[in-house]
């Protein structure tokens, strides 16, 4: 599932409600989270491992990405280079006998 949040700060509860209704969502990708690195622990989803790449708030509002991986899968964070111009994050996920990056 993918969404462009344009600030996840006031939408995290709505996102959790949607995930309860949809059930069994494996991966949630969120663009434009608009959170700082000091806030990322406040924007996790129950039952999901979270990977955030935040934008430096000195650059202004905007940016940031998050991946939420259902805890039933094994995931490993990959090192991805971001810059002031873009945010990126990567994860290797093991689904049963298959690994996806």
Secondary structure as UniProt FT lines:
FT   STRAND          2..4
FT   TURN            9..11
FT   HELIX           12..22
FT   STRAND          27..31
FT   TURN            37..39
FT   HELIX           40..42
FT   TURN            46..47
FT   STRAND          48..53
FT   HELIX           57..59
FT   STRAND          65..70
FT   TURN            71..72
FT   STRAND          74..78
FT   STRAND          90..95
FT   TURN            96..97
FT   STRAND          98..100
//
